[in-house]
Amino acid sequence: MGQDGTLGRVRFERSGWFLVRTIADNADTFRFASTGPYYVEIGGAKPKRRISKSSARFFLDWVRERAGRVELEDPARRQEVLRHHASAERYWEDLLAKANVE
C-alpha cells in the first residue's frame, strides 16, 4: 500500500472495463471474491461500451472451471455453493453475447 493509502494506480487510454478479484491465502479451501465489471468511458459524448469478447470468454471459462472443482459431500451445501457459480456463469454468458470487440 502506498503512503497515500492506495493499492496501486491504473491508467486507461481508451474506453473499456475491468474487475477486481482477490484470492484468500487458505491452504484448506479456495476462497475468492470478484466484483462485476467497472466500465471506464473516455470521451466527450457517451461512447458505446467496449466489451471484450476474449475477456468475457476468459471469465466465463474460469467460472465453469471453478464450479467443476467444488468438492462438497453434503448435497444441499453443494447446491448452495453452485447456485452462486451458476449466477456468475449466466452473467458472463450475457456479457459475452453483448461483446463488441475481440
Secondary structure, 3 states (H helix, E strand, C coil): CCCCCCCCCCCCCCCEEECCEEECCCCCCCCEEECCCEEECCCCCCCCCCCEHHHHHHHHHHHHHHHHCCCCCCHHHHHHHHHHHHHHHHHHHHHHHHCCEC
